Amino acid sequence: MTVYRRLKDCRNDNDLTQTQVAELLGIDQRVYSNYETGKREIPVRYLIALALHYKTSIDYLVGLTNNPNPYGR
């Protein structure tokens, strides 16, 4: 599914490790890994935090748009 691939792509594009993203979210790296692999559904509060951190939209993260900068940033 697109959301899982986009999470990993955004993390890699920002040269971050899973551990660094997990720390940003205040969760364990293993939990974040489960979000990236689709083993667990990522909560909306984390999608919001990641969209703000990556300066994109939740729509982009979940695959509703292919435009990473839908707000003209």
Buried (B, 14 or more C-beta within 10 A) or exposed (E): EEBBEBBBBBBEEEEBEBEBBBBBBEBEBEBBBBBBEEEEEBEEEBBEBBBEBBEBBBEBBBEEBEEBEEEEE
